[in-house]
Amino acid sequence: MPDARIIEEDGVVAVVRLDDLSAAAPLAEALARGGVRAIEFTYTNPAAGAAIAATRAAMDERALIGAGSVLDPETARAAILAGAAYIVTPTLSVRTIELCHRYGVPTVIGALTPTEILTAWEAGATYVKVFPASLGGPRYLKDVLGPLPQVKLIPTGGVSAENAADFIRAGAVAVALGSNLVDAKSVAAADWPTLTERARAAAAAVRAGRASAG
């Protein structure tokens, strides 16, 4: 299984929230070609488990396939059995963290307030997902990291290639992009070059943010 450090290495997580996941494998291929290897399929679609299994089989070590929108430990366990290499929640779920620790699977746990963020971190979250990041923007991340510099934050919700560098400069270890990266129209048209270019732009924005922050 690929190492979860890919999330920090690439600095971009693709959030795939689609009604039709039949093209999950070629979609993952397109994103990986653009430099985005961490890809999560959200459990807002009941076919997410099958998409995770099919994509893991097709991509092997070339991508890190995770499960998103996981609301409880039962769903987390089902996702892990389907092959998910990491689990993402939209909200703080300590029981889900505990379940994932039991199986040695990294977590990206959703939180917003400083109290939620620290609670997730103290419970053992590998990363804390700041959601929705559009509410406070990059400045909010910078303010939170002032007293909590040890926490690894990944903003999502309103993140795009245009503002990704700002979030990285604010201290995010990675960013997560949803419809700004993967949209239903492009996938339905099998427009893989467009998705590859978007992935490339997001990855480049992260590199630019890191270069200017360092």
FIBA-297196 format. One record per residue: residue number from 1; residue in one letter; x, y, z of N, C-alpha, C, O in turn; chain. Coordinates in steps of 0.2 Angstrom, whole numbers. Layout:
// residues N
(atom NUM,'A',(X,Y,Z),(X,Y,Z),(X,Y,Z),(X,Y,Z),'A')
...
//
This chain:
// residues 214
(atom 1,'M',(4,-6,0),(0,0,0),(4,6,0),(9,7,4),'A')
(atom 2,'P',(3,11,-4),(7,17,-4),(7,21,3),(2,20,7),'A')
(atom 3,'D',(12,24,4),(12,28,11),(8,34,11),(8,38,6),'A')
(atom 4,'A',(5,35,17),(0,41,17),(4,48,17),(1,53,16),'A')
(atom 5,'R',(11,47,18),(15,53,17),(14,56,10),(16,62,9),'A')
(atom 6,'I',(11,53,5),(10,56,-1),(6,62,-1),(6,66,-5),'A')
(atom 7,'I',(1,62,4),(-3,68,5),(1,74,6),(0,79,3),'A')
(atom 8,'E',(6,73,10),(10,79,12),(15,80,6),(17,86,4),'A')
(atom 9,'E',(18,75,3),(23,76,-2),(20,80,-8),(23,84,-11),'A')
(atom 10,'D',(14,77,-10),(11,81,-16),(7,87,-14),(7,92,-18),'A')
(atom 11,'G',(5,87,-8),(1,93,-5),(-6,94,-8),(-9,99,-6),'A')
(atom 12,'V',(-8,89,-12),(-15,90,-14),(-19,84,-13),(-16,78,-15),'A')
(atom 13,'V',(-25,84,-11),(-30,79,-11),(-36,80,-15),(-39,85,-15),'A')
(atom 14,'A',(-37,75,-20),(-43,76,-24),(-49,73,-21),(-49,67,-19),'A')
(atom 15,'V',(-54,77,-20),(-61,75,-17),(-65,73,-22),(-68,78,-26),'A')
(atom 16,'V',(-67,67,-23),(-71,65,-29),(-78,63,-26),(-80,58,-23),'A')
(atom 17,'R',(-83,68,-27),(-90,68,-25),(-94,68,-31),(-96,73,-34),'A')
(atom 18,'L',(-96,62,-34),(-100,61,-40),(-105,56,-39),(-105,52,-35),'A')
(atom 19,'D',(-111,57,-43),(-116,53,-43),(-114,46,-47),(-117,41,-46),'A')
(atom 20,'D',(-110,47,-52),(-108,41,-56),(-100,40,-55),(-96,44,-57),'A')
(atom 21,'L',(-99,34,-52),(-92,33,-51),(-89,27,-56),(-84,24,-54),'A')
(atom 22,'S',(-93,26,-61),(-91,20,-66),(-84,22,-69),(-81,17,-71),'A')
(atom 23,'A',(-82,28,-69),(-75,30,-72),(-70,31,-67),(-65,35,-68),'A')
(atom 24,'A',(-71,28,-61),(-66,30,-56),(-59,29,-57),(-55,33,-56),'A')
(atom 25,'A',(-57,23,-60),(-50,21,-62),(-47,26,-67),(-42,29,-66),'A')
(atom 26,'P',(-50,27,-73),(-47,32,-77),(-47,39,-75),(-42,43,-76),'A')
(atom 27,'L',(-52,41,-70),(-51,47,-67),(-45,48,-63),(-41,53,-63),'A')
(atom 28,'A',(-44,43,-59),(-38,42,-54),(-32,43,-59),(-27,46,-57),'A')
(atom 29,'E',(-32,39,-64),(-26,39,-69),(-24,47,-71),(-19,49,-71),'A')
(atom 30,'A',(-30,50,-73),(-29,57,-75),(-26,61,-70),(-22,66,-71),'A')
(atom 31,'L',(-29,61,-64),(-26,65,-58),(-19,63,-57),(-15,68,-56),'A')
(atom 32,'A',(-17,57,-57),(-10,55,-55),(-5,58,-60),(0,60,-58),'A')
(atom 33,'R',(-8,58,-66),(-3,60,-72),(-2,68,-71),(4,70,-72),'A')
(atom 34,'G',(-6,71,-67),(-5,78,-66),(-2,80,-59),(-1,85,-57),'A')
(atom 35,'G',(0,74,-56),(4,75,-50),(0,75,-43),(2,77,-38),'A')
(atom 36,'V',(-7,73,-44),(-11,72,-38),(-12,65,-37),(-16,62,-41),'A')
(atom 37,'R',(-9,62,-32),(-9,55,-31),(-14,53,-25),(-16,47,-25),'A')
(atom 38,'A',(-16,58,-21),(-20,56,-15),(-27,58,-18),(-29,64,-19),'A')
(atom 39,'I',(-32,53,-18),(-38,53,-21),(-43,50,-16),(-42,44,-14),'A')
(atom 40,'E',(-48,54,-14),(-54,51,-10),(-60,51,-13),(-62,55,-17),'A')
(atom 41,'F',(-64,45,-13),(-70,44,-15),(-75,45,-9),(-74,41,-5),'A')
(atom 42,'T',(-80,49,-10),(-84,50,-4),(-90,46,-4),(-93,43,-9),'A')
(atom 43,'Y',(-92,44,3),(-97,39,4),(-104,43,4),(-109,40,6),'A')
(atom 44,'T',(-104,48,1),(-111,51,-1),(-114,47,-7),(-120,48,-8),'A')
(atom 45,'N',(-110,43,-10),(-112,39,-15),(-111,31,-13),(-105,30,-11),'A')
(atom 46,'P',(-116,27,-13),(-116,21,-10),(-111,16,-14),(-109,11,-12),'A')
(atom 47,'A',(-109,18,-20),(-104,15,-24),(-97,16,-23),(-93,14,-26),'A')
(atom 48,'A',(-96,20,-17),(-89,22,-16),(-85,16,-14),(-79,16,-16),'A')
(atom 49,'G',(-87,12,-11),(-83,6,-9),(-81,2,-15),(-75,0,-15),'A')
(atom 50,'A',(-85,1,-20),(-83,-3,-26),(-78,1,-30),(-74,-1,-33),'A')
(atom 51,'A',(-79,8,-30),(-75,13,-33),(-68,12,-30),(-63,12,-34),'A')
(atom 52,'I',(-67,12,-24),(-61,12,-20),(-57,5,-22),(-52,5,-24),'A')
(atom 53,'A',(-61,0,-22),(-58,-7,-23),(-56,-7,-31),(-50,-10,-32),'A')
(atom 54,'A',(-60,-5,-35),(-58,-5,-42),(-52,-1,-44),(-47,-3,-48),'A')
(atom 55,'T',(-52,5,-41),(-46,10,-42),(-40,7,-39),(-34,8,-42),'A')
(atom 56,'R',(-40,4,-33),(-34,2,-30),(-31,-4,-34),(-25,-4,-35),'A')
(atom 57,'A',(-36,-8,-37),(-33,-13,-41),(-30,-11,-48),(-25,-13,-50),'A')
(atom 58,'A',(-33,-5,-50),(-30,-3,-57),(-24,1,-56),(-19,1,-60),'A')
(atom 59,'M',(-24,5,-50),(-18,10,-49),(-12,7,-45),(-7,9,-46),'A')
(atom 60,'D',(-14,2,-41),(-8,-2,-37),(-5,3,-33),(-8,7,-29),'A')
(atom 61,'E',(2,4,-34),(6,9,-30),(6,16,-32),(9,20,-29),'A')
(atom 62,'R',(3,17,-38),(3,24,-41),(-1,29,-38),(-1,35,-40),'A')
(atom 63,'A',(-6,27,-34),(-10,32,-31),(-12,30,-24),(-12,24,-22),'A')
(atom 64,'L',(-14,35,-19),(-16,33,-13),(-24,34,-13),(-26,40,-13),'A')
(atom 65,'I',(-27,29,-12),(-35,29,-13),(-38,29,-6),(-37,25,-2),'A')
(atom 66,'G',(-42,34,-4),(-45,35,2),(-53,35,2),(-56,35,-4),'A')
(atom 67,'A',(-56,36,7),(-63,36,8),(-65,43,11),(-62,44,17),'A')
(atom 68,'G',(-70,46,8),(-72,53,11),(-79,53,14),(-83,48,12),'A')
(atom 69,'S',(-81,58,17),(-88,59,20),(-89,53,24),(-95,50,24),'A')
(atom 70,'V',(-85,50,28),(-86,45,32),(-89,47,39),(-85,51,42),'A')
(atom 71,'L',(-94,45,41),(-98,48,47),(-97,44,53),(-99,47,59),'A')
(atom 72,'D',(-95,38,53),(-95,34,59),(-90,28,58),(-88,27,52),'A')
(atom 73,'P',(-88,24,63),(-83,19,63),(-85,13,59),(-81,10,56),'A')
(atom 74,'E',(-92,12,58),(-94,6,54),(-93,8,47),(-91,3,43),'A')
(atom 75,'T',(-94,14,44),(-93,15,37),(-85,15,36),(-83,13,31),'A')
(atom 76,'A',(-81,18,41),(-74,17,41),(-71,10,40),(-67,9,36),'A')
(atom 77,'R',(-74,6,44),(-72,-1,43),(-74,-4,36),(-69,-8,33),'A')
(atom 78,'A',(-80,-3,34),(-82,-5,27),(-77,-2,22),(-75,-6,17),'A')
(atom 79,'A',(-75,4,23),(-71,7,18),(-64,4,18),(-60,3,13),'A')
(atom 80,'I',(-61,3,24),(-55,0,25),(-55,-7,22),(-50,-9,18),'A')
(atom 81,'L',(-60,-11,23),(-60,-18,20),(-61,-17,12),(-59,-22,9),'A')
(atom 82,'A',(-63,-12,9),(-64,-11,2),(-57,-9,-1),(-56,-9,-7),'A')
(atom 83,'G',(-52,-7,4),(-46,-5,2),(-44,2,3),(-38,4,1),'A')
(atom 84,'A',(-48,6,6),(-46,13,8),(-39,13,12),(-39,10,17),'A')
(atom 85,'A',(-35,18,9),(-28,18,13),(-29,24,18),(-24,25,22),'A')
(atom 86,'Y',(-34,28,18),(-35,33,23),(-42,35,23),(-46,34,18),'A')
(atom 87,'I',(-44,38,29),(-51,39,30),(-52,46,32),(-48,49,36),'A')
(atom 88,'V',(-57,50,28),(-58,57,29),(-65,58,32),(-70,55,29),'A')
(atom 89,'T',(-66,62,37),(-73,63,40),(-74,71,39),(-70,75,38),'A')
(atom 90,'P',(-81,72,38),(-82,79,38),(-83,83,44),(-82,89,45),'A')
(atom 91,'T',(-84,79,50),(-84,82,56),(-80,78,61),(-77,73,59),'A')
(atom 92,'L',(-79,80,67),(-75,77,72),(-79,71,75),(-84,71,77),'A')
(atom 93,'S',(-75,65,74),(-78,58,76),(-72,55,80),(-68,51,76),'A')
(atom 94,'V',(-72,55,86),(-67,52,90),(-67,44,89),(-62,41,89),'A')
(atom 95,'R',(-73,41,89),(-74,34,88),(-71,32,81),(-69,26,81),'A')
(atom 96,'T',(-72,36,76),(-69,34,70),(-61,34,70),(-58,30,67),'A')
(atom 97,'I',(-58,39,74),(-51,39,75),(-49,33,78),(-44,30,76),'A')
(atom 98,'E',(-53,31,83),(-51,25,87),(-51,18,83),(-47,14,83),'A')
(atom 99,'L',(-56,18,79),(-57,12,74),(-51,12,69),(-48,7,68),'A')
(atom 100,'C',(-49,18,66),(-44,18,61),(-37,16,65),(-33,13,62),'A')
(atom 101,'H',(-36,19,71),(-30,17,74),(-30,9,75),(-24,6,75),'A')
(atom 102,'R',(-35,6,77),(-35,-1,78),(-33,-5,71),(-29,-10,72),'A')
(atom 103,'Y',(-34,-2,66),(-32,-5,59),(-26,-2,56),(-23,-4,51),'A')
(atom 104,'G',(-23,3,60),(-17,6,57),(-18,10,51),(-14,11,47),'A')
(atom 105,'V',(-24,13,50),(-26,17,44),(-26,25,46),(-29,27,51),'A')
(atom 106,'P',(-22,29,42),(-22,36,44),(-29,39,43),(-33,37,39),'A')
(atom 107,'T',(-29,45,46),(-36,49,46),(-35,56,45),(-30,59,46),'A')
(atom 108,'V',(-40,59,41),(-40,66,40),(-47,68,43),(-52,67,40),'A')
(atom 109,'I',(-47,71,49),(-53,72,53),(-56,79,53),(-52,84,54),'A')
(atom 110,'G',(-62,80,51),(-65,86,50),(-66,90,56),(-68,87,61),'A')
(atom 111,'A',(-65,97,56),(-65,101,62),(-66,108,60),(-63,109,54),'A')
(atom 112,'L',(-68,113,64),(-68,120,62),(-65,124,67),(-61,128,66),'A')
(atom 113,'T',(-68,124,73),(-66,128,79),(-59,126,82),(-57,120,81),'A')
(atom 114,'P',(-56,130,85),(-49,128,88),(-50,122,93),(-46,118,94),'A')
(atom 115,'T',(-56,122,97),(-57,117,101),(-58,110,98),(-55,105,100),'A')
(atom 116,'E',(-62,110,92),(-63,104,88),(-56,102,85),(-55,96,85),'A')
(atom 117,'I',(-52,106,83),(-46,105,80),(-41,102,85),(-38,96,83),'A')
(atom 118,'L',(-41,104,91),(-36,102,96),(-39,95,98),(-35,90,100),'A')
(atom 119,'T',(-45,94,99),(-48,88,101),(-47,82,96),(-45,77,98),'A')
(atom 120,'A',(-48,84,90),(-46,79,85),(-39,77,85),(-37,71,85),'A')
(atom 121,'W',(-34,82,86),(-27,80,86),(-25,76,92),(-22,71,92),'A')
(atom 122,'E',(-28,78,98),(-27,74,104),(-29,67,104),(-27,63,107),'A')
(atom 123,'A',(-35,66,100),(-38,60,99),(-33,55,95),(-35,49,94),'A')
(atom 124,'G',(-29,58,91),(-24,54,87),(-25,55,79),(-23,51,76),'A')
(atom 125,'A',(-29,60,77),(-30,61,70),(-23,62,67),(-19,66,69),'A')
(atom 126,'T',(-22,59,61),(-16,60,57),(-15,67,55),(-10,71,55),'A')
(atom 127,'Y',(-21,70,52),(-22,76,49),(-29,79,52),(-33,75,53),'A')
(atom 128,'V',(-29,86,52),(-36,88,54),(-38,93,48),(-35,97,45),'A')
(atom 129,'K',(-44,91,45),(-47,94,39),(-51,100,42),(-56,100,45),'A')
(atom 130,'V',(-49,106,40),(-52,112,42),(-58,113,36),(-57,115,31),'A')
(atom 131,'F',(-64,112,39),(-70,113,34),(-76,116,37),(-77,115,43),'A')
(atom 132,'P',(-79,121,34),(-77,123,27),(-72,129,27),(-73,134,31),'A')
(atom 133,'A',(-66,128,24),(-61,133,24),(-63,139,21),(-60,144,23),'A')
(atom 134,'S',(-68,140,17),(-70,146,14),(-73,151,19),(-73,157,18),'A')
(atom 135,'L',(-75,148,25),(-78,152,30),(-73,157,33),(-74,163,34),'A')
(atom 136,'G',(-66,155,34),(-61,159,37),(-56,161,33),(-52,166,34),'A')
(atom 137,'G',(-55,157,27),(-49,158,23),(-43,157,26),(-42,154,31),'A')
(atom 138,'P',(-37,158,22),(-30,157,24),(-29,160,31),(-25,157,35),'A')
(atom 139,'R',(-31,166,32),(-30,170,38),(-32,166,44),(-29,166,49),'A')
(atom 140,'Y',(-38,162,44),(-40,158,49),(-35,153,51),(-34,152,57),'A')
(atom 141,'L',(-33,149,46),(-28,144,47),(-22,147,51),(-19,144,55),'A')
(atom 142,'K',(-19,153,48),(-13,156,51),(-15,157,59),(-10,157,63),'A')
(atom 143,'D',(-21,160,60),(-22,162,67),(-23,156,71),(-20,156,77),'A')
(atom 144,'V',(-26,150,69),(-26,144,73),(-19,141,74),(-18,139,80),'A')
(atom 145,'L',(-15,141,69),(-8,138,70),(-4,142,74),(2,140,76),'A')
(atom 146,'G',(-6,149,76),(-2,152,81),(-1,149,87),(5,148,89),'A')
(atom 147,'P',(-6,147,91),(-6,143,97),(-5,136,96),(-4,132,101),'A')
(atom 148,'L',(-7,133,90),(-7,126,89),(-2,124,83),(-5,121,78),'A')
(atom 149,'P',(4,126,83),(9,125,77),(10,118,76),(12,116,70),'A')
(atom 150,'Q',(9,113,81),(10,106,80),(5,102,76),(6,97,73),'A')
(atom 151,'V',(-1,105,75),(-6,102,71),(-6,102,64),(-4,108,61),'A')
(atom 152,'K',(-7,97,60),(-6,97,53),(-13,98,50),(-17,94,50),'A')
(atom 153,'L',(-14,104,47),(-20,106,44),(-21,105,37),(-16,106,33),'A')
(atom 154,'I',(-27,103,35),(-28,102,27),(-35,105,26),(-40,103,28),'A')
(atom 155,'P',(-35,111,23),(-41,115,22),(-45,112,16),(-42,110,11),'A')
(atom 156,'T',(-51,112,16),(-56,110,11),(-62,114,11),(-64,116,16),'A')
(atom 157,'G',(-65,114,5),(-72,118,5),(-70,125,2),(-68,129,6),'A')
(atom 158,'G',(-70,126,-4),(-69,133,-7),(-61,133,-9),(-59,139,-10),'A')
(atom 159,'V',(-57,128,-9),(-50,128,-11),(-50,127,-18),(-53,123,-21),'A')
(atom 160,'S',(-46,131,-21),(-45,130,-29),(-37,131,-30),(-33,133,-26),'A')
(atom 161,'A',(-35,130,-36),(-29,131,-39),(-27,139,-38),(-21,140,-37),'A')
(atom 162,'E',(-32,143,-38),(-31,150,-37),(-29,152,-30),(-25,157,-29),'A')
(atom 163,'N',(-31,149,-25),(-30,151,-18),(-26,146,-14),(-24,147,-8),'A')
(atom 164,'A',(-24,140,-17),(-21,135,-14),(-14,137,-11),(-12,136,-5),'A')
(atom 165,'A',(-10,141,-15),(-4,144,-12),(-5,148,-6),(-1,148,-2),'A')
(atom 166,'D',(-10,152,-6),(-12,156,0),(-13,152,6),(-10,153,12),'A')
(atom 167,'F',(-16,146,6),(-17,142,11),(-11,138,13),(-9,137,19),'A')
(atom 168,'I',(-7,136,9),(0,133,10),(4,138,14),(8,137,19),'A')
(atom 169,'R',(4,145,11),(8,150,15),(6,151,22),(10,153,26),'A')
(atom 170,'A',(-1,150,23),(-4,151,30),(-2,145,34),(-3,146,40),'A')
(atom 171,'G',(1,140,32),(3,134,36),(0,128,35),(2,123,38),'A')
(atom 172,'A',(-4,127,30),(-7,121,28),(-2,116,26),(3,118,22),'A')
(atom 173,'V',(-2,109,28),(2,104,25),(0,102,18),(4,99,15),'A')
(atom 174,'A',(-6,103,17),(-9,101,10),(-16,104,10),(-18,107,14),'A')
(atom 175,'V',(-18,104,4),(-25,106,2),(-29,101,-1),(-27,97,-4),'A')
(atom 176,'A',(-36,101,0),(-40,97,-3),(-45,100,-8),(-48,105,-6),'A')
(atom 177,'L',(-46,98,-14),(-50,101,-19),(-55,97,-21),(-54,91,-23),'A')
(atom 178,'G',(-61,99,-21),(-67,95,-24),(-69,97,-31),(-65,95,-36),'A')
(atom 179,'S',(-75,100,-32),(-77,102,-38),(-73,106,-42),(-73,107,-48),'A')
(atom 180,'N',(-69,110,-39),(-64,114,-43),(-59,110,-46),(-55,113,-51),'A')
(atom 181,'L',(-58,104,-44),(-53,100,-48),(-57,94,-52),(-55,93,-58),'A')
(atom 182,'V',(-62,91,-49),(-65,85,-52),(-73,87,-52),(-76,87,-47),'A')
(atom 183,'D',(-75,89,-58),(-82,90,-59),(-86,85,-64),(-82,82,-68),'A')
(atom 184,'A',(-92,84,-63),(-96,79,-66),(-96,80,-73),(-95,74,-77),'A')
(atom 185,'K',(-96,86,-76),(-96,87,-83),(-90,84,-87),(-91,80,-92),'A')
(atom 186,'S',(-84,85,-84),(-78,83,-87),(-77,76,-87),(-75,72,-91),'A')
(atom 187,'V',(-79,73,-81),(-79,65,-80),(-84,62,-85),(-82,57,-88),'A')
(atom 188,'A',(-90,65,-85),(-95,61,-90),(-93,62,-97),(-94,57,-101),'A')
(atom 189,'A',(-89,67,-99),(-86,67,-106),(-80,64,-107),(-77,64,-112),'A')
(atom 190,'A',(-77,61,-101),(-71,57,-101),(-65,62,-104),(-61,60,-108),'A')
(atom 191,'D',(-66,68,-102),(-61,74,-103),(-55,73,-99),(-54,78,-94),'A')
(atom 192,'W',(-51,68,-99),(-45,67,-95),(-40,72,-95),(-37,74,-90),'A')
(atom 193,'P',(-38,75,-101),(-33,80,-102),(-35,86,-98),(-30,89,-95),'A')
(atom 194,'T',(-41,88,-97),(-43,94,-93),(-42,92,-86),(-39,97,-82),'A')
(atom 195,'L',(-44,86,-84),(-43,85,-77),(-35,84,-75),(-33,86,-70),'A')
(atom 196,'T',(-31,82,-80),(-24,81,-78),(-21,88,-78),(-17,90,-74),'A')
(atom 197,'E',(-23,93,-82),(-21,100,-82),(-23,103,-75),(-19,107,-73),'A')
(atom 198,'R',(-29,102,-73),(-31,105,-67),(-27,102,-61),(-25,106,-57),'A')
(atom 199,'A',(-26,96,-61),(-22,93,-56),(-15,96,-56),(-12,97,-51),'A')
(atom 200,'R',(-12,97,-62),(-5,100,-63),(-5,107,-60),(0,109,-57),'A')
(atom 201,'A',(-10,111,-61),(-11,118,-59),(-11,118,-51),(-8,122,-48),'A')
(atom 202,'A',(-15,113,-48),(-16,113,-41),(-9,111,-38),(-7,114,-33),'A')
(atom 203,'A',(-6,106,-41),(1,104,-38),(6,110,-39),(10,111,-34),'A')
(atom 204,'A',(6,113,-44),(10,119,-45),(9,124,-40),(14,128,-38),'A')
(atom 205,'A',(3,126,-39),(1,131,-34),(4,129,-27),(6,134,-23),'A')
(atom 206,'V',(3,123,-25),(6,121,-19),(14,122,-19),(16,124,-14),'A')
(atom 207,'R',(17,120,-24),(24,121,-24),(26,128,-24),(31,130,-20),'A')
(atom 208,'A',(22,132,-27),(23,140,-27),(22,142,-20),(26,146,-17),'A')
(atom 209,'G',(17,140,-16),(16,142,-10),(21,140,-5),(23,144,0),'A')
(atom 210,'R',(24,134,-6),(29,132,-1),(36,135,-3),(39,137,2),'A')
(atom 211,'A',(37,137,-9),(43,141,-11),(43,148,-8),(48,150,-5),'A')
(atom 212,'S',(37,151,-8),(37,158,-5),(36,158,2),(38,163,5),'A')
(atom 213,'A',(34,152,5),(33,152,12),(40,151,16),(42,153,21),'A')
(atom 214,'G',(44,147,12),(51,145,14),(56,150,13),(62,149,15),'A')
//
